[in-house]
Amino acid sequence: MRAQIGKTLVDLGPAELRARLEGHAHVLIDVGTGDGRFVYRWASANPDTLCIGIDAVGERMREVSHRASRKPARGGRPNALFIVASAQALPEELDGLADTLTINYPWSSLFTALVLPDPEVLAGLRRLVRPGAELVTLLNQSVLDDRPYAERLGLPPLTDERVEAELRPAYLAAGFELRENRLLDGDAPHQTSWGQHLTLGSGRRTRLVTAQAVAAASTPAGASAAASGAAESV
Ligand SMILES: C[S@@+](CC[C@H](N)C(=O)[O-])C[C@H]1O[C@@H](n2cnc3c(N)ncnc32)[C@H](O)[C@@H]1O
């Protein structure tokens, strides 16, 4: 898999990943991590956690990844790792690692995959986590409430009722049992660059959806049963 280490894009092999994992009791994976600041902060606050940020665009992670790759005394965070990959093609090396999976303010194809939802992307996300792991997503509700705009993007409304009727069974089929589903009234549980940007815009609404990883009820076409098995065995 491709990792953004400092300002360079490198191939990160299994041995290097194992070395990174060593000594860490927990793994957090943040998909659509953007500039990586959320991962850097989580790594600072939780030295026992290997924090892995994944984004389709490596460029945005360069600055924070550069800081994380320094010596700890100079702001380095050896427990922060940045991977360049899309949610549609997540590296198998990460299968079954995470006990916390976060997706904060996704946009474009990641947002669409979560709100439609897309069974294959959900299955790919499920493969990243251990059974019992927590998924926490923060969704920009305002985009969906602006119906003319959302319709141009092909996005249906996201109401409590639609979450229950359509997202709950689809997430469960992928192996995520929904726990919380509500519009936030006050601070979001995760402070991220994009969250801050949205808060500055007036009247922005955020939906919190959390889930717990359970056994998948079905395997969608295209998702390999072997990969699902690998996730369960870690
Ligand atoms: C609005 S930004 C949020 C960044 C960060 N999570 C935050 O809260 O500051 C959305 C991010 O999702 C990433 N993204 C969108 N579609 C993606 C996909 N299919 N796979 C991986 N990343 C994706 C984008 O590259 C972008 O960095």
Ligand as a Chemical Component Dictionary entry (heavy atoms), coordinates in Angstrom:
data_LIG
# 
_chem_comp.id                   LIG 
_chem_comp.type                 NON-POLYMER 
_chem_comp.pdbx_formal_charge   0 
_chem_comp.three_letter_code    LIG 
# 
loop_
_chem_comp_atom.comp_id 
_chem_comp_atom.atom_id 
_chem_comp_atom.alt_atom_id 
_chem_comp_atom.type_symbol 
_chem_comp_atom.charge 
_chem_comp_atom.model_Cartn_x 
_chem_comp_atom.model_Cartn_y 
_chem_comp_atom.model_Cartn_z 
_chem_comp_atom.pdbx_ordinal 
LIG C1  C1  C 0  -14.583 17.484 3.514  1  
LIG S1  S1  S 1  -13.084 16.621 3.576  2  
LIG C2  C2  C 0  -13.015 16.154 5.303  3  
LIG C3  C3  C 0  -11.598 15.927 5.769  4  
LIG C4  C4  C 0  -11.447 15.585 7.256  5  
LIG N1  N1  N 0  -12.111 14.343 7.582  6  
LIG C5  C5  C 0  -11.942 16.717 8.131  7  
LIG O1  O1  O 0  -12.994 16.552 8.762  8  
LIG O2  O2  O -1 -11.270 17.748 8.171  9  
LIG C6  C6  C 0  -13.500 15.060 2.785  10 
LIG C7  C7  C 0  -12.304 14.170 2.452  11 
LIG O3  O3  O 0  -12.799 12.931 1.953  12 
LIG C8  C8  C 0  -11.882 12.480 0.973  13 
LIG N2  N2  N 0  -12.577 11.526 0.118  14 
LIG C9  C9  C 0  -13.656 11.754 -0.673 15 
LIG N3  N3  N 0  -14.011 10.633 -1.319 16 
LIG C10 C10 C 0  -13.137 9.679  -0.918 17 
LIG C11 C11 C 0  -12.999 8.300  -1.224 18 
LIG N4  N4  N 0  -13.812 7.703  -2.067 19 
LIG N5  N5  N 0  -11.996 7.621  -0.619 20 
LIG C12 C12 C 0  -11.149 8.226  0.235  21 
LIG N6  N6  N 0  -11.230 9.527  0.558  22 
LIG C13 C13 C 0  -12.214 10.244 -0.001 23 
LIG C14 C14 C 0  -11.483 13.749 0.241  24 
LIG O4  O4  O 0  -10.275 13.585 -0.476 25 
LIG C15 C15 C 0  -11.389 14.747 1.389  26 
LIG O5  O5  O 0  -10.073 14.836 1.890  27 
# 
loop_
_chem_comp_bond.comp_id 
_chem_comp_bond.atom_id_1 
_chem_comp_bond.atom_id_2 
_chem_comp_bond.value_order 
_chem_comp_bond.pdbx_ordinal 
LIG C1  S1  SING 1  
LIG S1  C2  SING 2  
LIG S1  C6  SING 3  
LIG C2  C3  SING 4  
LIG C3  C4  SING 5  
LIG C4  N1  SING 6  
LIG C4  C5  SING 7  
LIG C5  O1  DOUB 8  
LIG C5  O2  SING 9  
LIG C6  C7  SING 10 
LIG C7  O3  SING 11 
LIG C7  C15 SING 12 
LIG O3  C8  SING 13 
LIG C8  N2  SING 14 
LIG C8  C14 SING 15 
LIG N2  C9  SING 16 
LIG N2  C13 SING 17 
LIG C9  N3  DOUB 18 
LIG N3  C10 SING 19 
LIG C10 C11 SING 20 
LIG C10 C13 DOUB 21 
LIG C11 N4  SING 22 
LIG C11 N5  DOUB 23 
LIG N5  C12 SING 24 
LIG C12 N6  DOUB 25 
LIG N6  C13 SING 26 
LIG C14 O4  SING 27 
LIG C14 C15 SING 28 
LIG C15 O5  SING 29 
# 
